[in-house]
Amino acid sequence: MNILFLCNHNSARSQMAEGLLRSLDDPRFTVFSAGLDPRPLSEGAIRAMNEIGIDISDNRSKSTREFMGKEVIHHAIFLCSESEPDCPRIYPFANQSHSWRIPAPKALSEETESDVEAFREVRDLIEQNIREWVEQLESNAA
C-alpha cells in the first residue's frame, strides 16, 4: 500500500510521520510525505526523531504536485489541525483519506513554552496515531 502523509509545509509533522511509519519496516507500506507549500525540513523535527533513533535528516520537503497522478495512493493521511485553513483537505488520487488533526509544533510551543517539548509532543501524538491506525488495518483484515 502507498501511504502519503500530508500537511501544509512538509517540514515537520508529515516528515516525522513518514519516518515513524518507515521505521516499522512493514513490507506492506511504501511511505511518502508532501505539503501544499513545501518548506525546508525543520531542525526541531530532526532532533525529536533522533531522540528515538530515527534519522530523517536526509529527507527533503516535497510538493503534493510530485505525486498527483503519478502514484496510486491507497491512504492519504492529513496531519493539520482544525485551525489551519490552508491544510489540504482532499487528495484526489487517494483510495482512502484520513484526518488526524495533529497541532503544529509552532502552535504547541506557545502553550508549552518549549520548542523541544512541542516537537516531542507532536512526534508522540503521531506515533500513537500510527500505532492505532496499523492496529485498525490489521483488525479490518482479519
C-alpha positions as CSV (number, residue, x, y, z in Angstrom):
1,M,0.0,0.0,0.0
2,N,1.2,3.5,-0.8
3,I,0.8,5.8,2.2
4,L,1.0,9.6,1.8
5,F,1.2,11.9,4.8
6,L,0.2,15.5,4.1
7,C,0.4,18.8,5.9
8,N,1.0,22.4,4.9
9,H,4.7,22.6,4.5
10,N,6.1,19.0,4.7
11,S,8.7,20.3,7.1
12,A,7.8,18.7,10.4
13,R,4.6,16.6,11.0
14,S,4.4,14.8,7.7
15,Q,8.2,14.2,7.8
16,M,8.0,12.7,11.3
17,A,5.0,10.6,10.3
18,E,6.9,9.3,7.2
19,G,9.9,8.4,9.4
20,L,7.8,6.8,12.1
21,L,5.9,4.5,9.7
22,R,9.0,3.6,7.7
23,S,10.8,2.7,11.0
24,L,8.2,-0.2,11.4
25,D,9.9,-1.9,8.4
26,D,6.5,-3.2,7.4
27,P,6.7,-4.6,3.9
28,R,3.0,-3.7,3.3
29,F,3.8,0.0,3.3
30,T,5.5,2.3,0.8
31,V,5.6,5.7,2.6
32,F,5.7,9.2,1.3
33,S,5.1,12.7,2.6
34,A,4.2,16.0,0.9
35,G,2.9,19.5,1.5
36,L,1.0,22.2,-0.3
37,D,3.7,24.8,0.2
38,P,7.0,22.9,0.9
39,R,9.5,24.5,3.3
40,P,12.9,23.3,4.5
41,L,12.9,20.3,6.9
42,S,12.6,21.5,10.5
43,E,15.6,21.1,12.8
44,G,13.2,20.5,15.7
45,A,11.7,17.6,13.8
46,I,15.1,16.1,13.0
47,R,16.1,16.4,16.7
48,A,12.9,14.9,18.0
49,M,13.2,12.0,15.7
50,N,16.9,11.5,16.5
51,E,15.9,11.2,20.2
52,I,14.1,7.9,19.4
53,G,16.7,6.6,16.9
54,I,15.1,7.6,13.6
55,D,17.2,9.8,11.3
56,I,15.2,11.9,8.9
57,S,17.9,14.4,8.2
58,D,18.4,13.2,4.6
59,N,14.7,13.7,3.8
60,R,13.6,16.6,1.6
61,S,10.4,18.5,1.5
62,K,8.1,17.7,-1.4
63,S,5.1,19.2,-3.0
64,T,1.8,17.4,-3.4
65,R,2.3,18.0,-7.2
66,E,5.1,15.4,-7.2
67,F,2.6,12.7,-6.5
68,M,-0.6,13.9,-8.3
69,G,-1.5,11.4,-11.0
70,K,1.9,9.6,-10.7
71,E,1.3,7.2,-7.8
72,V,-1.7,5.3,-6.7
73,I,-2.2,6.4,-3.1
74,H,-4.1,3.9,-1.0
75,H,-4.2,6.1,2.1
76,A,-3.8,9.8,2.3
77,I,-3.4,10.9,5.9
78,F,-3.8,14.6,6.7
79,L,-2.0,15.9,9.8
80,C,-3.2,19.5,10.1
81,S,-5.1,20.9,13.0
82,E,-8.6,22.3,12.5
83,S,-7.3,25.8,12.9
84,E,-5.1,25.6,9.8
85,P,-7.2,26.9,6.9
86,D,-4.6,26.1,4.2
87,C,-4.3,22.5,5.1
88,P,-5.1,20.1,2.3
89,R,-8.5,18.6,2.9
90,I,-8.6,16.1,0.0
91,Y,-6.2,14.3,-2.2
92,P,-8.0,13.3,-5.4
93,F,-5.8,10.3,-6.1
94,A,-6.3,8.6,-2.8
95,N,-8.4,5.5,-2.3
96,Q,-9.0,6.5,1.3
97,S,-8.4,9.7,3.3
98,H,-7.9,10.1,7.0
99,S,-7.6,13.3,9.1
100,W,-5.6,13.0,12.3
101,R,-5.7,16.7,13.4
102,I,-2.2,17.0,14.8
103,P,-1.3,20.5,16.0
104,A,1.7,22.3,14.5
105,P,4.8,22.3,16.7
106,K,5.0,26.1,16.5
107,A,1.4,26.4,17.9
108,L,2.2,23.9,20.7
109,S,5.5,25.7,21.6
110,E,3.5,28.8,22.5
111,E,1.5,26.6,25.0
112,T,4.4,24.6,26.4
113,E,6.9,27.5,26.2
114,S,9.4,25.0,24.8
115,D,10.1,24.2,21.2
116,V,11.8,20.9,22.2
117,E,8.8,19.7,24.2
118,A,6.4,20.8,21.4
119,F,8.2,18.7,18.8
120,R,8.3,15.7,21.2
121,E,4.6,16.0,21.9
122,V,3.8,16.2,18.2
123,R,6.1,13.2,17.5
124,D,4.4,11.2,20.2
125,L,0.9,12.1,19.0
126,I,1.8,11.0,15.5
127,E,3.4,7.8,16.8
128,Q,0.2,7.0,18.8
129,N,-2.0,7.6,15.7
130,I,0.2,5.4,13.6
131,R,0.0,2.5,16.1
132,E,-3.8,2.8,16.3
133,W,-4.2,3.0,12.5
134,V,-1.9,0.0,11.9
135,E,-3.9,-2.0,14.5
136,Q,-7.1,-1.0,12.9
137,L,-5.9,-2.1,9.5
138,E,-4.9,-5.4,10.9
139,S,-8.2,-5.9,12.7
140,N,-10.1,-5.0,9.5
141,A,-8.0,-7.5,7.5
142,A,-8.8,-10.3,10.0
